[in-house]
Amino acid sequence: MAEPAIRLRKVHLTLGSGHSAVHVLKGVDLDVARGESVGIVGPSGSGKSTLLMVLAGLERADEGLVEIAGQALGSLSEDQLAAFRGRHIGIVFQSFHLIPNMTALENVAVPLELAGHRDAFARAEQELAAVGLGHRVTHYPGELSGGEQQRVALARALAPEPAILIADEPTGNLDGETGQQIADLLFAEQRRRAMTLVLVTHDKSLAARCGREVAVRSGEIGGGVAAPSRVSDLAGAAS
């Protein structure tokens, strides 16, 4: 069996301290295959977004194994973790997190420059064109609609060609039609690039587009259920 893109074993995480401490993740086990799409679902406060932050290396587990693309994150220093994340993991947030005083092109080029890519701006321009924003490269975030800002954020996440894309409520701040467009683009790029996709969403229709849904409740994870339309695809991928 091929090594999974993501492997978690007995992962625990407590946030806060003393009387305000909250045991957010409680012995989480999870495997995600390379190229698989997984929707993380559950009620507010269940630990879904915290789980994504652990997968991205933005939160460190207190206990357990967090292994991404064959690398145990717990053994890495902060600098090594940042470098690893830059090479292997793309992240899309609900609130875009664009740098307001940089153009769309500069926002996408920044992580490429930090990773040492000599063709950072040329690649950034290509990625913006791929998400339908080739005509908006010189515009600043404040000059873009919410949907356009999320397209810039997606281009930024995809530009380093990560093996794993993590999305936290990627359509949460968008209206229905715009959210549908972003979802279509997200899944199209995931298939085209054969990336592993893990997303958190409250949108049942968005979660159903994933190959599998995983439920999180009170910091614990349930069994994954393959979406009916994707069962045969998953079976084929496993053979």
C-alpha positions as CSV (number, residue, x, y, z in Angstrom):
1,M,0.0,0.0,0.0
2,A,1.3,3.5,-0.9
3,E,2.4,5.8,1.8
4,P,-0.4,8.2,2.7
5,A,-0.1,11.9,2.1
6,I,-1.3,12.5,5.6
7,R,-1.0,10.3,8.7
8,L,-2.1,11.2,12.2
9,R,-1.8,8.8,15.1
10,K,-3.2,9.6,18.6
11,V,-2.9,13.3,18.2
12,H,-3.8,15.5,21.2
13,L,-3.8,19.2,21.5
14,T,-4.7,21.5,24.4
15,L,-5.1,25.2,23.8
16,G,-4.8,27.7,26.7
17,S,-3.6,27.0,30.2
18,G,-4.9,26.6,33.7
19,H,-8.6,27.1,34.2
20,S,-8.9,28.3,30.6
21,A,-7.3,25.2,29.0
22,V,-9.4,23.4,26.4
23,H,-8.5,19.9,25.2
24,V,-9.3,20.5,21.5
25,L,-8.1,17.4,19.8
26,K,-8.4,14.1,21.7
27,G,-6.5,11.2,20.2
28,V,-7.1,11.9,16.5
29,D,-6.2,9.2,14.0
30,L,-6.5,9.9,10.3
31,D,-5.0,8.7,7.0
32,V,-5.5,10.6,3.7
33,A,-4.3,9.0,0.5
34,R,-2.2,10.9,-2.1
35,G,-4.6,12.6,-4.5
36,E,-7.6,12.1,-2.3
37,S,-10.1,14.9,-1.5
38,V,-11.5,14.9,2.1
39,G,-14.1,17.2,3.6
40,I,-13.9,17.7,7.3
41,V,-17.3,18.4,8.8
42,G,-18.8,18.9,12.2
43,P,-20.5,21.5,14.5
44,S,-18.8,24.8,15.4
45,G,-16.2,24.4,18.1
46,S,-15.7,20.7,17.3
47,G,-12.0,21.2,16.5
48,K,-12.2,21.1,12.7
49,S,-10.1,24.2,12.0
50,T,-7.6,23.3,14.7
51,L,-7.1,20.0,13.0
52,L,-6.3,21.8,9.8
53,M,-3.8,24.0,11.6
54,V,-2.1,20.9,12.9
55,L,-2.0,19.4,9.4
56,A,-0.4,22.6,8.1
57,G,2.1,22.8,10.9
58,L,0.7,26.1,12.2
59,E,-0.2,24.4,15.5
60,R,2.0,21.8,17.1
61,A,0.4,18.7,18.6
62,D,1.1,18.1,22.3
63,E,1.2,14.3,21.8
64,G,1.0,11.9,18.9
65,L,2.4,11.6,15.3
66,V,1.7,14.2,12.6
67,E,3.3,12.9,9.4
68,I,2.9,14.9,6.2
69,A,4.3,13.6,2.8
70,G,6.4,11.2,4.8
71,Q,7.9,13.8,7.2
72,A,7.1,13.8,10.9
73,L,6.5,17.4,11.7
74,G,7.2,17.1,15.4
75,S,10.9,16.6,14.7
76,L,11.3,19.9,12.8
77,S,12.4,23.2,14.1
78,E,10.3,26.3,13.5
79,D,12.5,27.3,10.5
80,Q,12.5,23.8,9.1
81,L,8.7,23.6,9.5
82,A,8.2,26.9,7.7
83,A,10.5,25.7,4.8
84,F,8.7,22.3,4.6
85,R,5.3,24.0,4.6
86,G,6.4,26.3,1.8
87,R,7.5,23.4,-0.4
88,H,4.7,20.9,0.3
89,I,1.5,22.6,1.6
90,G,-0.8,25.2,0.2
91,I,-3.3,27.0,2.4
92,V,-6.5,28.8,1.6
93,F,-8.3,30.7,4.4
94,Q,-11.9,31.9,4.7
95,S,-10.7,35.5,5.1
96,F,-8.2,35.5,2.2
97,H,-5.3,36.9,4.2
98,L,-3.9,39.0,1.3
99,I,-1.4,41.7,1.9
100,P,-3.4,44.9,1.3
101,N,-0.5,47.1,0.1
102,M,0.6,44.6,-2.5
103,T,-0.9,43.9,-5.9
104,A,-2.5,40.6,-6.8
105,L,0.7,39.7,-8.7
106,E,2.9,40.6,-5.7
107,N,0.7,38.7,-3.3
108,V,1.1,35.5,-5.4
109,A,4.9,36.1,-6.0
110,V,5.9,36.6,-2.4
111,P,5.9,32.9,-1.3
112,L,7.7,32.0,-4.4
113,E,10.4,34.6,-3.8
114,L,10.7,33.4,-0.2
115,A,11.2,29.9,-1.5
116,G,14.0,31.1,-3.8
117,H,12.2,30.8,-7.2
118,R,14.0,32.9,-9.7
119,D,10.9,33.1,-12.0
120,A,8.6,34.1,-9.1
121,F,6.7,36.9,-11.0
122,A,6.4,35.0,-14.2
123,R,5.0,32.0,-12.4
124,A,2.7,34.2,-10.3
125,E,1.3,35.7,-13.5
126,Q,0.7,32.3,-14.9
127,E,-1.2,31.2,-11.8
128,L,-3.4,34.3,-11.8
129,A,-4.2,33.6,-15.5
130,A,-5.1,30.0,-14.5
131,V,-7.7,31.3,-12.0
132,G,-9.2,33.8,-14.4
133,L,-7.4,36.9,-13.2
134,G,-4.9,37.6,-15.9
135,H,-6.4,41.0,-16.4
136,R,-6.3,42.0,-12.7
137,V,-2.6,41.4,-11.8
138,T,-1.9,45.1,-11.0
139,H,-4.9,45.6,-8.8
140,Y,-4.7,45.7,-5.0
141,P,-7.0,43.6,-2.8
142,G,-9.2,46.6,-1.9
143,E,-9.9,47.0,-5.6
144,L,-11.1,43.3,-6.0
145,S,-14.4,41.7,-5.2
146,G,-14.5,38.9,-2.5
147,G,-14.5,36.2,-5.2
148,E,-11.5,37.8,-6.9
149,Q,-9.6,38.0,-3.6
150,Q,-10.2,34.3,-3.0
151,R,-9.0,33.6,-6.5
152,V,-5.8,35.4,-5.7
153,A,-5.5,33.5,-2.5
154,L,-6.0,30.2,-4.3
155,A,-3.4,31.2,-6.9
156,R,-1.0,32.0,-4.1
157,A,-1.5,28.6,-2.5
158,L,-1.1,26.8,-5.8
159,A,1.9,28.7,-7.1
160,P,4.6,26.6,-5.3
161,E,2.9,23.5,-6.7
162,P,2.2,21.9,-3.3
163,A,1.4,18.2,-2.9
164,I,-1.3,19.0,-0.4
165,L,-3.8,21.8,-0.4
166,I,-5.6,22.7,2.9
167,A,-8.7,24.9,2.7
168,D,-10.5,26.3,5.8
169,E,-14.1,27.4,4.8
170,P,-12.9,28.6,1.3
171,T,-16.4,29.7,0.3
172,G,-17.5,30.9,3.8
173,N,-17.3,34.7,3.0
174,L,-18.8,34.5,-0.5
175,D,-22.3,34.6,-1.8
176,G,-23.8,31.4,-3.3
177,E,-23.0,31.9,-6.9
178,T,-19.4,33.2,-6.3
179,G,-18.8,30.4,-3.8
180,Q,-19.9,27.8,-6.4
181,Q,-17.4,29.3,-8.9
182,I,-14.6,29.1,-6.3
183,A,-15.6,25.5,-5.5
184,D,-15.6,24.6,-9.2
185,L,-12.1,26.1,-9.6
186,L,-10.8,24.5,-6.4
187,F,-11.8,21.0,-7.4
188,A,-10.7,21.5,-11.0
189,E,-7.2,22.5,-10.0
190,Q,-7.1,19.6,-7.4
191,R,-7.9,17.1,-10.2
192,R,-5.6,18.7,-12.8
193,R,-2.6,18.8,-10.4
194,A,-3.4,15.5,-8.7
195,M,-3.1,17.2,-5.3
196,T,-4.3,15.9,-2.0
197,L,-7.1,18.2,-0.8
198,V,-8.4,18.6,2.8
199,L,-11.1,21.2,3.4
200,V,-13.2,22.3,6.4
201,T,-16.7,23.4,5.5
202,H,-20.2,23.9,6.9
203,D,-21.5,23.7,3.4
204,K,-23.0,20.2,3.0
205,S,-23.0,20.4,-0.8
206,L,-19.3,21.4,-0.9
207,A,-18.3,18.5,1.5
208,A,-20.3,16.1,-0.7
209,R,-18.1,17.0,-3.7
210,C,-15.1,15.5,-1.8
211,G,-14.2,11.8,-2.2
212,R,-14.8,11.3,1.5
213,E,-16.3,13.1,4.4
214,V,-14.8,12.9,7.9
215,A,-16.8,14.0,10.9
216,V,-15.2,15.7,13.9
217,R,-17.2,16.0,17.2
218,S,-15.8,17.3,20.5
219,G,-12.2,16.9,19.3
220,E,-12.7,13.3,18.2
221,I,-12.8,12.0,14.7
222,G,-15.3,9.6,13.3
223,G,-15.0,7.1,10.4
224,G,-14.8,8.6,6.9
225,V,-17.7,7.9,4.5
226,A,-17.0,7.9,0.8
227,A,-19.3,10.1,-1.3
228,P,-21.5,7.8,-3.5
229,S,-20.3,9.3,-6.7
230,R,-16.7,8.8,-5.8
231,V,-16.7,5.3,-4.3
232,S,-15.6,3.7,-7.6
233,D,-12.9,6.4,-8.1
234,L,-11.4,5.7,-4.7
235,A,-11.5,2.0,-5.2
236,G,-9.7,2.4,-8.5
237,A,-7.1,4.6,-6.9
238,A,-6.4,2.1,-4.2
239,S,-5.9,-0.8,-6.6
